[in-house]
Amino acid sequence: MTKSPNQKGKNKQVAGTLTCSRVAKVSVCPQALLALRDRTRAFGLETRHAPIKPTCWRGAEGTPEASRECHDAARKTATEGMLGLHFREIIQDMEDYLKPLLAQFDFSCLRPQAATPPASEMTKTKDKDEKGSSAKLAAEPGECVVLLADRGLLELPLEALSILQGEGLSSVSRDFSLQLLHSRLNIEEPDKVESDNKKETKGGKGNKGKGDQSPAIKVMRVNRDLPANTFPVDIRHMKCIVDPHNEVNIEGTSLSTRVKEILESHSQHCSHLWEGCVGSRGPHSLSEMERLLCSCSAFVYLGMESFVANIPPAKLAAIDLSECRLALLFDRTQNSASVLRQRNLDMLKSAAQVELEKPPETALLLSLGGVGCIVLNQWHSTLPQNTRSMTKVLDCLLRVRLTSGQTVHVLRRGDSEVTASYGTTRLLTPSGS
């Protein structure tokens, strides 16, 4: 686990010195970890099949519509209660397994700290200045934590650990290794590349031939006042892939129409509707989706099944995604049509190919391709829930201007309201959360 400092700086951040406060070693029971992973996988299967069961129940019953709706609501409530109970049991088992290790560390840095004004502020005598200064200090966000876990722990809901639920945290993210995290944060600045390019051009005044001129390099227009250890994303080249097989409707409205409404609500934050592969315009070929991914600075996927089920892992691994800084994947949903289609496709795949469609493998494939940040579901979800999540994520990113880590933390905690500018504000959470 690494902790990121929360001071503002330029968009290219130098990680600085990483201080290792303690190294701990404890005896563990391999059987306990295997049992915990088995329970986590079983829970994943439960979340996968739960949204499909109501459809099976409706098809099997010959009861009136009102009675069916009543039965569906009761069964849905019972299913959600069962899933909630199983999830809490997994969290408790995970806490018990990691407790001997975590007990040896001091996590006081993750608790909210009382802001101490600098000496220059303490010397001010005007009430107005003092109030303004204290308000500014209270607005500082909490710590940012990145979890670096091995493959055996990546399947667990690590973000649900009690030590990561404090008010002193504003972001909890994951990565595969310290080296990969370092490579994400240390990217070449577009304006720096252009500046160096101009110097080279001026240095060779005698070479005015067309073939000797340096290529034009596009400058990204971004807000320079970024938090430390972050990088900008040019939303002008954001693309979307929505229901590529055109097999989804939400309460009689196509998913494509619903997404168009969401994007139009953010027209004041981006001057155009994002280009993309939308299922309502007809089936899209694999080459179309590949071309879209190669030309984007970020992309959003909203559809059925997993994202990698639409683009084979072998194809995805060969695509250069170094220009893509952010991938938002709202996938892992199912309906009867998608289950039948996916089952037919899976019959032609090996076990290793199916394994690559899981969330950790998907994130690793995109990371190896060059994507800077990946946001995706760990468990299966429903389409309405994914749509709501996408709406809130885009609102936090585009309107409130949160970082992706802060946005996911807001979503995970179920925050009911976020004030107008986060890096300068606090999160407002419902009591008891």
PELINGI-V395445 format. One line per field, one symbol per residue. phi: phi as a letter, one per 20 degrees, with the letter a starting at -180 (. if undefined). A space follows every 10 residues. Layout:
phi->???
//
This chain:
phi->.ddefddfaf fedefmeeee fadcccecdg ffffffffff ffffffffeg feggfffffe edeggfffff ffffffffff ffffffffff fffffffegg fffedddffe efdffdffgf ffefdfffff ffffffffef fefdddedde ffdffefffe gffddfffdd bcccbeafff fffffddffg ffffffffff fffdffedff feffffcfee ecffedfflc ceceffdedb cclfdlcccd lndfffffff fffffdffec fbfffaedff eofdffffff ffffddeabd dcaelefffe cggffffeee dfeeebcddd cmdbcgffff fffffffede ffffffefgf fffffffffo ffbcdbfecf befgffffff gffffffeee mfffffffff ffemffbcff bfgccdeddf fne
//
